[in-house]
Amino acid sequence: MQAVNIRQADEVDLPELLKIEEDCFGSERFNTETVRAFVIRDDTFVLIALEGNEILGSAMCMVSELDLRGKIASIAVLKQRRGTGIGAALLDECEKVFRSHGLVRYSLEVEASNSLAIALYASRGYVVKSSLQDFYGAGRPAFYMEKKLDLQNAPVNVRSA
Ligand SMILES: CC(C)(COP(=O)(O)OP(=O)(O)OC[C@H]1O[C@@H](n2cnc3c(N)ncnc32)[C@H](O)[C@@H]1OP(=O)(O)O)[C@@H](O)C(=O)NCCC(=O)NCCS
């Protein structure tokens, strides 16, 4: 089995990214223009997990340097490749990019019935902060989950005078 690598997506990856959207979200997928915007804008990024040239999963994120917040808009792994650590690896990598921008608070919305995704986020320290009624349509609430970096215990560089 080949190793799974993660890298930032660019526009040539759009067709494959759209396949992941279709596989994971069906009629609720992001449309082409939305995915393209995530790929090309300066305040967003898309990560892809690859085995060889095949994209197995993706993560789409937003960066707000103004209030030091990162938002995970979507993490998706091809159905037949789930449960093998790809989602967790994508989430870890999103946080690395957030940290490289100096962001200290990361958040997302997830459908309240999506127990697998909630378990993934909870396993990485995200906590449910609120419930958002009808977020995904009538009778389909979401949880707003957040993770704050523990700056109290963050390493600091001490420079001698
Ligand atoms: C949510 C999703 C991204 C997880 O991806 P994945 O690659 O299957 O997840 P991983 O294999 O990395 O598992 C990470 C954690 O998720 C949970 N999890 C994943 N599969 C699980 C399963 N079959 N049973 C129980 N928990 C599971 C566990 O907490 C796991 O942690 P562990 O490895 O320490 O046990 C994937 O299920 C998916 O694409 N779902 C459809 C799209 C979606 O709903 N995205 C989230 C909302 S944007």
Ligand as a Chemical Component Dictionary entry (heavy atoms), coordinates in Angstrom:
data_LIG
# 
_chem_comp.id                   LIG 
_chem_comp.type                 NON-POLYMER 
_chem_comp.pdbx_formal_charge   0 
_chem_comp.three_letter_code    LIG 
# 
loop_
_chem_comp_atom.comp_id 
_chem_comp_atom.atom_id 
_chem_comp_atom.alt_atom_id 
_chem_comp_atom.type_symbol 
_chem_comp_atom.charge 
_chem_comp_atom.model_Cartn_x 
_chem_comp_atom.model_Cartn_y 
_chem_comp_atom.model_Cartn_z 
_chem_comp_atom.pdbx_ordinal 
LIG C1  C1  C 0 -15.911 12.449 9.192  1  
LIG C2  C2  C 0 -14.861 11.861 8.245  2  
LIG C3  C3  C 0 -14.129 13.001 7.544  3  
LIG C4  C4  C 0 -13.854 11.041 9.079  4  
LIG O1  O1  O 0 -12.809 10.622 8.223  5  
LIG P1  P1  P 0 -12.057 9.238  8.452  6  
LIG O2  O2  O 0 -10.878 9.225  7.571  7  
LIG O3  O3  O 0 -13.007 8.111  8.317  8  
LIG O4  O4  O 0 -11.632 9.385  9.985  9  
LIG P2  P2  P 0 -10.386 8.684  10.694 10 
LIG O5  O5  O 0 -10.209 7.302  10.177 11 
LIG O6  O6  O 0 -9.219  9.601  10.650 12 
LIG O7  O7  O 0 -10.922 8.579  12.181 13 
LIG C5  C5  C 0 -10.785 9.702  13.062 14 
LIG C6  C6  C 0 -11.690 9.560  14.253 15 
LIG O8  O8  O 0 -13.043 9.565  13.798 16 
LIG C7  C7  C 0 -13.801 8.630  14.536 17 
LIG N1  N1  N 0 -14.199 7.535  13.657 18 
LIG C8  C8  C 0 -13.901 7.393  12.350 19 
LIG N2  N2  N 0 -14.471 6.287  11.842 20 
LIG C9  C9  C 0 -15.132 5.717  12.850 21 
LIG C10 C10 C 0 -15.953 4.575  12.974 22 
LIG N3  N3  N 0 -16.209 3.756  11.941 23 
LIG N4  N4  N 0 -16.513 4.310  14.183 24 
LIG C11 C11 C 0 -16.285 5.122  15.241 25 
LIG N5  N5  N 0 -15.516 6.235  15.182 26 
LIG C12 C12 C 0 -14.956 6.518  14.024 27 
LIG C13 C13 C 0 -12.915 8.158  15.630 28 
LIG O9  O9  O 0 -13.008 9.069  16.718 29 
LIG C14 C14 C 0 -11.536 8.256  15.017 30 
LIG O10 O10 O 0 -10.542 8.389  15.961 31 
LIG P3  P3  P 0 -9.562  7.132  16.282 32 
LIG O11 O11 O 0 -8.813  6.878  14.994 33 
LIG O12 O12 O 0 -8.690  7.686  17.357 34 
LIG O13 O13 O 0 -10.445 6.009  16.680 35 
LIG C15 C15 C 0 -15.529 10.876 7.220  36 
LIG O14 O14 O 0 -16.379 10.004 7.907  37 
LIG C16 C16 C 0 -16.335 11.567 6.117  38 
LIG O15 O15 O 0 -15.800 11.953 5.080  39 
LIG N6  N6  N 0 -17.649 11.732 6.328  40 
LIG C17 C17 C 0 -18.520 12.357 5.315  41 
LIG C18 C18 C 0 -18.287 13.844 5.216  42 
LIG C19 C19 C 0 -18.547 14.512 6.548  43 
LIG O16 O16 O 0 -19.561 14.254 7.185  44 
LIG N7  N7  N 0 -17.607 15.395 6.966  45 
LIG C20 C20 C 0 -17.692 16.089 8.243  46 
LIG C21 C21 C 0 -18.548 17.287 8.189  47 
LIG S1  S1  S 0 -17.855 18.568 7.194  48 
# 
loop_
_chem_comp_bond.comp_id 
_chem_comp_bond.atom_id_1 
_chem_comp_bond.atom_id_2 
_chem_comp_bond.value_order 
_chem_comp_bond.pdbx_ordinal 
LIG C1  C2  SING 1  
LIG C2  C3  SING 2  
LIG C2  C4  SING 3  
LIG C2  C15 SING 4  
LIG C4  O1  SING 5  
LIG O1  P1  SING 6  
LIG P1  O2  DOUB 7  
LIG P1  O3  SING 8  
LIG P1  O4  SING 9  
LIG O4  P2  SING 10 
LIG P2  O5  DOUB 11 
LIG P2  O6  SING 12 
LIG P2  O7  SING 13 
LIG O7  C5  SING 14 
LIG C5  C6  SING 15 
LIG C6  O8  SING 16 
LIG C6  C14 SING 17 
LIG O8  C7  SING 18 
LIG C7  N1  SING 19 
LIG C7  C13 SING 20 
LIG N1  C8  SING 21 
LIG N1  C12 SING 22 
LIG C8  N2  DOUB 23 
LIG N2  C9  SING 24 
LIG C9  C10 SING 25 
LIG C9  C12 DOUB 26 
LIG C10 N3  SING 27 
LIG C10 N4  DOUB 28 
LIG N4  C11 SING 29 
LIG C11 N5  DOUB 30 
LIG N5  C12 SING 31 
LIG C13 O9  SING 32 
LIG C13 C14 SING 33 
LIG C14 O10 SING 34 
LIG O10 P3  SING 35 
LIG P3  O11 DOUB 36 
LIG P3  O12 SING 37 
LIG P3  O13 SING 38 
LIG C15 O14 SING 39 
LIG C15 C16 SING 40 
LIG C16 O15 DOUB 41 
LIG C16 N6  SING 42 
LIG N6  C17 SING 43 
LIG C17 C18 SING 44 
LIG C18 C19 SING 45 
LIG C19 O16 DOUB 46 
LIG C19 N7  SING 47 
LIG N7  C20 SING 48 
LIG C20 C21 SING 49 
LIG C21 S1  SING 50 
# 
